[in-house]
Amino acid sequence: MSEKTSRGYKRSWKNLLINKRYQLRFTLFMVALAAVLMGALGYWVMHVASKATQVGVTLVMGEACAEVPPVGEGEALPVDEDSPTPIEPDLGPGDGSGAGDGSGAGDGSGAAAGSGAGSGSGAGDGSGAGDGSGEGDDGERRHAVVNIDESSLTMTAVAPADFATQAASKWECVLRQVAAIERLERGRGHILLVLLATGILLVLGLAVYGIKMTHKVAGPLYKVSLYLAKMRDGRYDTVYNLRKGDQLVDFYEHFKTAHAGVVELQKADIARLRAVLAAADAAGVAGTSPELDRQLEAARVLLAQKEKSLE
């Protein structure tokens, strides 16, 4: 009997929800309260993180990158204003007489030499003397005249020698700013993910912990209710110890003491009934009176019930 009494009672994990109304109400209250507090904390943290990110972005954008000097227009190439004006050639047929072989000399283009007989002398850009007379073969040709109206020509200036270096430096600065802004945004996203993960883990942890802790309270109460139900039905089973870590240990010990006292009363009643029945059998009073026989029979039935209740 003592070995059975000292043995620890272990409940299965399958029976964690013994008293669903009590356990779920307590656990859901804790979870809801934690969720509200975590949501308020997360809102404040994200608000501060957003402001910090904006300040960081402003600081990054405030660092101006060196501008690349634009390639300006080139200076006008000067033209000598004192250069002589081109002489336009006489495009008409020559009719003058001249001696020579018909080749004219001048600073422009000369007239072609005449090969036929005639009285006209060949005309050219310069004046030339000829010893023969005749009309030039090309006397009827027309020549195009090119006139330059502009007094200057505009040329595009050559880019500076360090233009490529300055352009690369500028775009490196721009890309560095973009990367810094992306890092700030990623940091803000990481804070949000950490808050979400922490909130979820906190809620789940409180839910498991709440059920576990309420189980340690509901377990002893459930055991006490089972023993009381058996006592009501006339059964006095052995009361086992609580599981390690259960709550309400003092209350349960008081119940065990009271249960043991009731069991002792039952044992004392059994001993008295046995003594009465033994004395009646020794005196031979059975059959002497119908009323006495009924009393003895009731005593035997009661003894059997009490003995069975202690099994």
Secondary structure, 3 states (H helix, E strand, C coil): CHHHHHCECCCCHHHCCCCHHHHHHHHHHHHHHHHHHHHHHHHHHHHHHHHHHHHHHHHHHHCCCCCCCCCCCCCEECCCCCCCCCCCCCCCCCCECCCECCCCCCCCCCCCCCCCCCCCECCCCCCCCCECCCCCCCCCCCCCCCCCCCCCEECCCCCCCCHHHHHHHHHHHHHHHHHHHHHHHHHHHHHHHHHHHHHHHHHHHHHHHHHHHHHHHHHHHHHHHHHHHHHHCCCCCCCCECCCCCCCHHHHHHHHHHHHHHHHHHHHHHHHHHHHHHHHHHHCCCCCCHHHHHHHHHHHHHHHHHHHHCC
